[in-house]
Amino acid sequence: MTRPTTTPFRVGIAGLGTVGCGTVSVLQQQATAIAKRAGRPVEVVAVSARTRDRERPVALDGYRWVDSAVALATDPAIDVFVEAIGGSDGDAHAAVAAALAAGKPVVTANKALLAEHGTKLATAAEAAGVALRFEAAVAGGIPVIKALREGLAGNQVTRVSGILNGTCNYILTEMRATKAPFATVLADAQKLGYAEADPAFDVDGVDAAHKLSILAAVAFGVQVDFAGVSIEGIRHISPVDIDFADELGYRIKLLGMARLGPLGLEQRVAPCMVPVTAPISQVDGVFNAVAIEGDAVGSLFLRGRGAGAGPTASAVVADIIDLARGVVDRPFGVAVADLVAAPRAAQERQRGSFYIRLMVRDQPGVIADVAAALRDEQVSLQSMLQRARHPDDAVPVVLTTHETEAAALGRALSLIAASDHVVEPPRVLRILADA
């Protein structure tokens, strides 16, 4: 137990955007409570950002300004370096690496940095005997990293999955509520500030994949392998798919899913059909959720705000308080030497049930040809739905399968897509029976 002291724990923050200013705000507003929990005062003493004169939502009077993030990271007058710059390389990477080399503990909310360089940075932190903390990098204010690294330390985690991107969850929620197409809802999300001007990282699944690779490393004790994540975004989801999902008893959610199984490490970000009875199907809007399976604890479900100044700053400050108490732990829960270089599970060998939507010409024999292609690859159908003819004579046909191998389904769909009767590429979503 750390004895209380009046010696302040001195914080340096690089990056004064949403996360950086949110962290300053929480440290200012909750100073008395934080001091009690940390056993000492916690004070911001220096800050750094690209632009000094920009108007910001917090008072920065009294804080020493340092023009270079790297200079701040190695400043002897700070006890912890908080990186809130963002990006996998550039100033963020250089400053974090410099801080660790100088023996400074680091707190970061930067999922891209950790996804690309997490194992190397953990090695540097371990060599220096200092902490690298990143609770805020995954799921905002949900304390999922601490839960995996500490609360579930006695478990063998078998699976971790969740809604890891609030922008995509908001878009899919609004598409269901308004029946509007993806492009319309995305434009509205941008006006409301829920989506960036360039939304690619969010809607194409990259942001969720960054977070999933970090979760997998902590959950399974493996090296961070962002390159091994299979990534699919939500641009191709249409109101037709959402209507069929409702009819079949599902919700469409962009999920990150990871499992260390017999085939190796499975990591996948993709829109999925989730049963309406599953807790995660009820998580709407900008909220995130994470489901964890452990051999001793069973199932856990964590839900909360996954982004924004308050939730993210809450996680950053929690890490700072731990460091002020003198906590130094391993970034991914085990020594770097014990992080497994897990083989990647081949996506085509994975099995599951699938939703398939075809747009076909309304002509005799088309459905028979589709069924034959699936039969020849031993893909067993569970159900088929057909809607009324569209003005262009294209008919939406939805098929759901029993469990099958992804490679077999892929071969069948390649043959089906080549048919003159199929007017657009087949749309395929995995169906989760146990989300």
C-alpha positions, 0 to 999 in steps of 0.5 A: 500500500502506497503511503499518502504524500504531498509530493505531486505526481507531475503530468505532461500532456502532448496533444490538446484535441478532444482527448488531451483537453478532456484529460486536462478537464477531468484532472482539474475538476476532480483534483480533490477526489483524484488526490485521495485515490492516488494518495498524492496530488496529480497535477498537469505541469506541461503541455504540447500541441502543434498550435499554441494559440488555438482556442480550447475548451479548458484553461491552460494558464499556468502550464508550461508550454513545450513546442516539441512533443519529444522534448516534453516526453523526455522532460525531467520535470514530468513523472508521466507522459500522456500521448494524445496526438494520435496516428500510428507514426510521426510525432506520436510514435517518436514521443512515446518511444523517447519517453520509454527510452528515458524511463518515463511511464506512458499513458496513451489513447492511441489505438493505431500506434499500439496496433502497429507498434504495440509489441515493440513499445511493450518491449521498450517499456519492460526494458526500462522498467516503466509502465505503458498504459492504454485503457483509453485506446479500446472502447473509450470509457469501458474498462475492458483492458483492466478487466482482461489484464487484472480482473480476469487474470485467473481465467483462460479467455476463450473469446472476445468480441464486441461493437468497437466503433461508435460511428458505425453503430450509430449509422446502422442504428439510424439506417434501421430507424429511418430506412435511409440508405448508408450515404444519407445517414453517413452525411447526417452523422458527419453534420452531427460530429459522429463521423469524420470528414474522411470517414474511411477509418471508421466505416471501412472497419480499420478503427475497429480492427486496431482495437480488436488486435489490442484486445486479442493481445491482452486476452490471449497473451499473443503478440499484436497482429493488426495485419492478421485482422480480416477487415470488412466495413459497412458501406455495402449494407443497404436498407434491404439487408436491414429489412430482411434482418428484421424479418429473420429476427436479427440486427446488423452490427459491425463486430470485432471478433477474436478467438485463439482456436485450433486453427490459430488466431482468428481476428475478424471485423465484419458486419454480422447478423446478431439475434435480437435476443442477444444483449449486444443487439440492443446496443444502439447509437454511439455506444460500444460493448464488449463480450468476454468468455472465460473458462472460470468466470463464464460470460461477461458483457460490458457496455458504455460510451466508446468515444468522446472527451469525457469517456476517453479522459475517464480511462486516461485519468484512471491509468494516471492514478494507477501510476501515481500509486506506483503501479508498474505492470506488464502492458499486455498482462505477461512478459513480452518474452511470453507473448505468443507469435500465434499463427493466423487462422486461415479465413477460408477454413473457418466455419459458420452460418451465413446470410446471402442476398442475391439480386437476380432477374425474375426468370424461370430456372434461376433459383434452381441454378443457385441451389445447384451451385450451393448443393455442389459445394455441399452448402446446406440451405436453412431458409429462402426468402423472395420479395416482389419484383422491382421495376427493373425486373430484379428480384431480391432473394435471401438465403440462409445457410446451415454451418458451412466452411467459408471456402466452400461458400466462396466457391459457390458464390463465385459461380453464382456471381458469374451468371448472367441472371445475377445483376450485382455481387452477392451480399454475404453476412455471417450469422451469429447464433451465440452473440 
